[in-house]
Amino acid sequence: MNGKAFVVLLSLLATGAVGNAFSAVAENILSDASFESIAGNEPNATTTPWFTSGEGSDGSFITSTDLAHGGVQSARFAFYYDEGAIVQNTGVPIQAGRDYQLSVWAMIAEPSTEPAHTNASLLTLSIYTSPAIDGTYAWRKSQYGNIPSVTNEWQQFTRVFTAAELSDWVGQYMQVRFIKQNANSTYKINIDDAAFGMVDNLLLDPGFESITGNQPDAGTTPWYTTGEANAANFVTSTTKMHSGAQSSVFKVYNDAGAISQNLDEQVDIGKTYRVSVWMMISEPTGTASYTNEPKLNIGLYTGPTLGGTYSFRQTLKSCLNTTTDTWEQFSVIVDAASMAGYAGEYIQLRFNKPNTAVSHRMYIDDTYFSTLKPTTIRIFGFGDPLP
């Protein structure tokens, strides 16, 4: 190829084959998220943007050039006997009403030969905050016990910190930590391709944290009900939730209707959308004649004006749990080109219980609606120099 790189640019939308073609965060606010700027025994207590906390020896947490998920290197918890954290101060304060997502790819490898190294190679994802950007940071929330299910394979771990969870620290600056929980662990741990930022979700209050009591109902916002026969039928649950402090429940077995939201988003045929919801069925009815399926339909409606009259367009997905008392996520990808007939109209999303006399109560939580972002892949010819 005469020393010139042969480049093919592919813009791919998220499908089952391209799992990372869209971002769950609006912007990754981490610097050097792939650990490409560290070298040797870095990070350590004095490096930036990544530094360490609780590292017992300068050689415990190091650069790994032999294993990488993306780029040419990763960060490694190299000493089995040590524990501590790889840390970054983001310089970004918490915004009210916004969810944040922290993720990282991890791999466990090189099993220890020491009999004393028997503890699990666990990784914790944590948020700390401080009122001052250069102040003292305090622990706020964590996801514990993350461990790849197999050795020598990269696996992604993700935690969404909801607006309700972080509400006490709005305005404080955020710090993220990837913590090696245990000393004397059985494997070395590598981490790579971290991401942290606000969840790119067009729905307001996606986890139903702002509703109370008998809400939502026909007059509440951003969530309201359509078709609910009685205001007490679709209510708040503080006992069963996928995350956060509460969810929404279709409480009355013999009522039908929808929990709805009008979005400040107009149909753009150049976009593709992802919609999802977590759902659980529980508490079987004691009425023998109530045998209908406790299913949920995700309905798309559009209208020419925001908050005006909306018309049904399509059922995006029909959701039915495979077992009771277990949260399951249902998602669908929608090509807006199929909505060309109502381009420019405002979108309304409905989570609709179509059946009366159902066999179980239905809980929903952690809804999501976002546009997909294309990924550009550069393919180089064999032997060609990389830029």
N, C-alpha and C positions, 0 to 999 in steps of 0.2 A: 504493500500500500504506500510505498515511497515515503515511509516515515510519517505519514499523516494519519491521524486517528479517523476511523470510520465511525460516525456517530449516528445513531438512530434515536430520536426523541419520541417517546411514547407517552401520551397523556391517558392514564388509566383511571377509571372510576372504581370505587371500592366494590369488589365482588367477593365471593368465597375464595377465589384464587388469589386475590390481592388484598390480604387482610389489613395492610397498613396504608391503603390508598386514601384514607381520610383521617383527619386529626380530631381527637376528642376534645382538644383544648384550642381556644381561639388563637393563642400565641404561646409558644414555649418560652417562658421567661428565664429559664436557666441559661447561664453562660457555660460554654464548653460542655454541652450536655452529653457529648460522647467521649469525654475525657481524652481528647486529642492533644491538649496543651501540657499535660503533666508528663514527667519524665523520671526515670530511675525510681528512687524511694518516695517520690511524690504520689499523692498529696501528703503533706504533713501539717503540723500545727500552725505553720506560718505562711503556707502557700495560699494563692488566690487564683481563680474564684473558689476552687475546692480546697477545703482544709479538713483536718481531722480533729476529733474530740475523743479523749479517752484511749488513744492509741498508746500501748505500753512500750513500744519500741519503734524507732523511726523506720525500720524495715518491715513493719507489720502490714501496712497498707501501701501498696506500690503500684507502679505502672505495669501492665501486662501487654506485651507486644506479640505474644504467641496465641492469644485468644481474643477475638473481637466479634461483637454482634454486627456492628457497623463501623466503618472507618478502618483504622489500622491498629487500634489498641483499645484496651478497657482498663478499669481499675480493679485491683485484686486485694481481697483480705487474705494475705499470704501466710500468716502464722496461725496455725491451728489453735494454739494456746491463748491467743490474744482476743480481745473484744474491744468494741468502740464504734465510732461513726465517721462516715465521710459526709461532709457538711457543706452547704452553701447558703449564704445570706442573699436573698433575692433582691433586696432594696425596694420591694413592692409592698404597699399596704393592702390589707384586706378591704374589699369593697362590700358594702351591705347588699344583701340579697343575692349574692353570687356564689355558685358552687365552684370548687377548685378540685382539679384532678392531678394526682401525683402517680407517676408510673416509672418503672425501670425494668430492663431486661437483666436476668440473672442466670448464672450457670454454676453448678457445683462440680468439682473435678479433683483429681489427685487425692484419693483416699489416704488418710494417715495410717501409718504402720504402728503408731504408739498405742499400747493397750489403754492408756489413760484418756485417750481422745475418743470419748463415747457420746458427747452431746450433739444434738442435731444442729446442722448448719443453717440456722434460721436467720432471716433478714427481716428487719422492721422498717416500715415506711412511716416517717413522722413529720409533723409540722410543729415548729416552735414559733413564738412571736415575741416582739419587743416593742414598747412604745417609742423607742428611739432607734434609728437605723443602725447606729454603732453601739447600742446599749446591750444589756444582758437579756438573753433570750430564755424564755421559759417554755417547757413542754405544754402542748395543747391536745393534740390528737395523734393516734397511731393506728396502723394496721400491723398486727403482730403475726408471727408464725409462718412467714412466707418461705417456702422451700421448694425448689424445682422437684417435680415428681420423678424425674430420671436424671442420671448423671450425664455429663458431657453434652447436654443439649440446652440451648437458650430457651428460657420461658419468661414471659412478661407478667409482672405483678402490678396491679392498678388499684388505687383507692380514691374514691370521690369523697371529699370533705364538704358536706352540705353547708349551705348558708346558715341553717339553724345551728349546726354544730359550732360554727365559727362566730356566731353573732355577738358573743361577749367581748370579742377582740377586734371588732371593726375599727379600721384606721391604724392598727398596729402592723409593723413590718414582719414579713414572713421569712422564716428560715426552714430549709428542708434538710432532713437527715436520713441517710441510709445506714442503718445500724446493724452490725453483727452482734446478735443477741448473746451468744454463748461463747465462753472460753472453752478450750479443749474440745473443739468441734471435730467431726469426722472427716470433713472435706474443706478444701479451700473454696472461697466464693469469689466469682468475678461478677462485676456489674457493668452495664453499658447502656447507652442511648436512653438516658433519663429524660423525662418530660414533666413539666409542671406549669399550670396556668388555669385560667378560668375556663370552665366547661363551655364549649361552643354550642349552647342549647338555646333555641329560639323560644322555647316555652318558659313562661314565668312560673315560679314556684313549682318546679317539676316534681318535687317530692312531697307536695301537699303539706308543707310545714306551716303555712300561714292560715289554714282553715281551722275552725274550732267547732265543737259540738255537732249540731245538725248540718253544718256546712260540708260541701258546697250546696247551694240551692239556687233557685232561679234568679236571685238578685245579687249574688256574690260575684267577686272578681278577684283574680283573673279567671279562676275556675267557677263555672256555674252549671246548672243542670238543665236539661231539656227532656220533657216527657216524664219527669218524676211525678208520681201521683200524689205524694205527700212529702213535705220538706224533711221529715224524719226518716225517709227511706234510704237516702244516700248520705252517709255521715262520715265523721272523722273517727279513725281508730288510733288509739294510743297504746294498744296492747300487741298488735301484729304489724310489723313494718319491715320493709327490706333494708332500709337504712334511715338514718335520722331518728326523729322522735315519734313519727306517726305516718299513717297512710290514709287512703280513702277506701271506704267499704260500701258495696251495694248490700245493705243490711237486710232488706226485706226480700224474702224469697219470691214473693208473688208480685213484685213490681218490675217494670221495665223502664228503660230510658238511658240517658247518656250524661256523662261528665264531660264538659266541653270547654274549649278555650278559643278565642279569636286571636289570631296572630297578626302582628304588624309585618307581614311578609306577603308579597304578591307573587303569583305564579310567574315563574321565569322559565321558559322552555329550554333555556340553555343550562339549567341546573338539574341536579339529581338530589333527591332528598332521602335521608334515613330517618325512620320512625321506629321507636321501640317503647316497650312498657314491661315492667315486672309485675307478675300476677300470681296470686295464690288463691286456691279454694280451700275452705275450711268449714267446720261446724255444720255437718249434714243436718238437713231438715228432719223434724219428727213427723212430718205430714206424709203419709204413704203415697198420696196422689201427686206429690211434687217430684216428678221424675225427669223434667226437662234438663238439658245440658246447661251447666253454668258457664256459658261461653261469652267471650268479649269480642266485639267487632270494632276495629279501628276504622273510623269513617272519615273521609275527606269531603269537606264542603267548601264552596267558594262563593264570594259575593262581590259586587262592584264597588261597595264602600265598606270601610272598616267599621264593624259594629252594626251594619245594616242587615239586609235580608240575605241569607245564605241558602244555597241550593246544594242538594246532595250530588256528588260526582262519582264516587266509587268507594267500595269497601276495600281498604288497603290490605287488611289481614284479619282473619278470624282466629281467635286464640282460645285454646282449651287446655287446661293443665292435664298432665299425664298422671299425676298423683296428688293426694291431698296434703296440706300443711307443708308444702315445699314451694319456695319462690322459684318461678321460671321466667326467663326473659323471652319475649317475643319481639321480633324486629322484621322490618321490611325495607327494601330499597325501591324508591319510586322514581322513575324517569319522567321528569316534567314535560318531556316532549309528547307524552301521551295526554297531556292536559292542554294542548295547543288551542282548543276551542274556547278556553276561558283564561288565556294569557292576560296578565295584568290584574286579575281579580284577587281579592284578599282571601287568605286561607283560614279556614276554621277546622279544628281537629276535634273529633268526638270519640270518646271511649264508651262504646254503647253496649249495654246489656239488653240484647234483643228478646230474651225469653222471660216470661213469667213462670211461676211454679217450678223453679229450679231446685236441684238437689242439694246445693251448697251455697253458702255465702261466698262472695267474690271480693277480694282485696286487690287494689292496684297501687303501685308506687313507682318512683324514679322513672318518670316518663321522659322521652327524649325526641326532639325534632331538630334536625340540622341539615344544612346543605353539605354535600360531599365535596371534598377538595381533591383536585387531580394530583397524581404523583408523576413526576417526570423521571424516566429511567433512561440512563445513557448507556448504550451498548458499544463497547469498543472491540475492534477487530483484534484477533490474536497477534500478539507481538507489538501492537501499536503503543506508543508512549502515552501515558496518562497525563492530563493537563495539570 
